[in-house]
Amino acid sequence: MKIAVGSDHAGFELKEHIKGILPAGEYDVTDVGTHSPESVDYPDFGLEVARRVAAGEADRGILICGTGIGMSIAANKVRGIRAALVCDLYTAAQSRRHNDANVLVLAGRVTGKGLAEEIVKTWLSTEFEGGRHLGRLKKIEAFEKNTDR
């Protein structure tokens, strides 16, 4: 599975940690930055990860900023992206089961490394259920197609 990862300065340390838990044989990880804890603008990295996922260059994306809110807002501006800000295991699983989230957003200043690891593992291993949830996603897709943004 191809995964694009990105963070701002507040998420840099957690991003580096998360990259280290993704086995190379199982995941092909592309880090779009940032590559240091120096201050940067989160939209630059959130939009790039989202763009890559939407274009099919990555199967899923993982974004990290201080609270996760900024990255969520930025990523969800890209057509076809369903970015979910996740802070616990239940919402990690549900974001995949019911929403088919294709971008996971973590809060680097809120979520500890141990919990973040478990969230990532849960999110990557949970499949979309389809069924009634597919119809709901189709409504969102139809809105996106009929809206100029």
Phi, psi and omega in degrees: 000133178270127181234127173263131179239149178201157179205166166262190182298324182288338179256000186304310183298316180292323177300314180298320179296314181297319177304324182289343180261359180265106184302131184301322181289336183263329184230135174257103188260129173246121180263113181271001178110179359288164185246019176197169178276010178290144184302132178219176179261120184302326182300328181302320185270323178296316180291325180291316177298313180299317178302316181295320178293313181298326181277354181082009177284339175223146178285322180213166179229154174230126180236146180218128170224189185302306180254345185087347184290312181300315179296322178298314180299312182297309185298321183287356173282344182272125181304131178093356181264136174235084182271132182239123173280118187237132180233005179206169185289326180297311180290334174299311181293315183293327179297332176273311184300313188259331186248353183049044180304132180253356173226127176263133178242131180241155180257103185296332180264000183241322187260125178289162183300317181298313178294319179301318177302313181294323177298312181299314180299316179297313183297318181288333184264354182267132181265155174288134182281335183070223179057226183299335181289329179297318178299324179292319178293325178296326176296319178294316179300318179297319177298314180301318182292330184262008182238128177272113176218000000 
